[in-house]
Amino acid sequence: MRKLTLAVIAAAASAAAAPALAADLNVSVEIPRLSVAAYHRPYVAVWIERPDNTAVRTLAVWYEVSNVAEGEDWLKDMRTWWRRGGRAMSLPADGISSATKAPGRHTVAVPGARLGVLPAGDYVLVVEAARELGGREAVRVPFRWGAANTARASGSSELGAVSVTVTR
């Protein structure tokens, strides 16, 4: 009986540590309309971190892709993303890189297959924006991967509402 109990506990523990393959991740990012003399669309990076601030995966980078050399020069203005993994990326990256976005609400849909190796647990979605002749802001949204949930946070200057939804 004791061997059976230990086997059941071991199987349950390995299932809990297994990747959550059936889940999808949907991110909503609001870029506010600012009343400034010279408005420039912000560069934005969206990525997942562990609670200890180690980067797991970049989900999206919005920058000037029409002039790749000049656009990539300014990516380092998103300092947190750049230091945590952006400088190691080869850009443009398929499925991640795209042009800057106008003010409004934008979504990033990430199918579970793209995050299949991510073990279930607590993570933080980080959205960082930097704008020429403007400011820089990062919004952090804690969420749980592996179970259906929604989390929200708001920026105060360069970013508006940010939400992350995990669906099963």
Secondary structure, DSSP 4 states (H G I P E B T S, - for coil): -HHHHHHHHHHHHHHHHSB-TT-EEEEEEEE-----SS--PPEEEEEEE-TTS-EEEEEEEE---TTHHHHHHTGGGSHHHHHHTGGGS-SS-TTTEE----SEEEEEEE-GGGGTT-BSEEEEEEEEEE-TTS-EEEEEEEEEETS-EEEEEE-SSS--EEEEEEE-
